[in-house]
Amino acid sequence: MKSFLPNDNDQYYELPPVGGAHTLITEQAVELALNSLSLDNTPGPDKLSFGAVRLLWKLDKERVVRLMKDAIRTGRHPAVLN
């Protein structure tokens, strides 16, 4: 959850209750996380370049936010198939 830091104005930040972390995911938090990373990063095991992720963000922000919330809420993250 390193990429979804609390608001700079929050002096005292506490983790949400168990099962509530997904409530911290907002469009602004995802956009901040995406814009804080370098486009020069190499693709991971999924072979998806960061440029492709940013393009998807531009095309469908709502879907990306929903994917992030659901992944964190359920604890399920798609496996990379080789």
C-alpha positions in Angstrom: 0.0 0.0 0.0 3.1 2.2 -0.2 1.7 4.0 -3.3 -1.5 5.1 -1.6 -0.2 7.3 1.0 -2.5 9.5 3.2 -3.2 13.1 2.4 -0.3 15.4 3.3 -2.6 17.3 5.6 -3.2 14.1 7.7 -0.9 14.4 10.7 -2.2 11.3 12.4 -2.9 8.5 10.1 -4.2 5.1 11.2 -4.7 2.0 9.1 -8.3 1.3 8.3 -10.0 -1.6 10.1 -9.4 -5.1 8.7 -11.3 -5.4 5.4 -11.5 -1.6 5.0 -8.3 -0.8 3.1 -10.1 -0.6 -0.2 -12.0 2.4 1.0 -8.8 4.4 0.8 -8.6 3.9 -3.0 -9.8 7.0 -4.8 -9.3 8.2 -8.3 -6.9 10.9 -7.0 -4.9 8.3 -5.0 -4.5 6.0 -8.1 -3.6 9.0 -10.3 -1.0 10.2 -7.8 0.5 6.7 -7.7 0.6 6.3 -11.5 2.1 9.7 -12.0 4.8 9.2 -9.3 6.4 6.3 -11.2 8.8 6.5 -14.1 7.8 5.6 -17.6 11.3 4.0 -18.0 10.4 1.1 -15.7 10.7 -2.3 -17.4 7.7 -4.5 -17.6 7.2 -7.0 -14.8 6.3 -10.7 -15.1 3.0 -9.7 -16.7 4.9 -8.0 -19.6 2.6 -5.0 -19.4 4.6 -1.8 -19.9 3.9 1.2 -17.6 3.1 3.2 -20.7 0.2 0.8 -21.4 -1.0 1.2 -17.9 -1.0 5.0 -18.2 -2.9 4.7 -21.5 -5.5 2.5 -19.9 -5.8 5.1 -17.2 -6.5 7.8 -19.8 -9.1 5.7 -21.5 -11.0 4.3 -18.5 -10.1 5.7 -15.1 -13.2 4.3 -13.5 -12.4 0.7 -14.4 -8.8 1.0 -13.2 -10.0 2.4 -9.8 -12.6 -0.4 -9.5 -10.0 -3.0 -10.4 -7.6 -1.6 -7.7 -10.4 -1.5 -5.1 -11.6 -5.0 -5.9 -8.1 -6.5 -5.8 -7.4 -5.0 -2.4 -10.9 -5.7 -1.0 -10.8 -9.4 -2.0 -7.1 -10.0 -1.7 -7.2 -11.6 -5.2 -4.7 -10.5 -7.7 -4.7 -12.2 -11.2 -1.8 -14.6 -11.7 0.6 -14.1 -14.6 0.3 -17.1 -17.0 3.4 -18.0 -19.0 
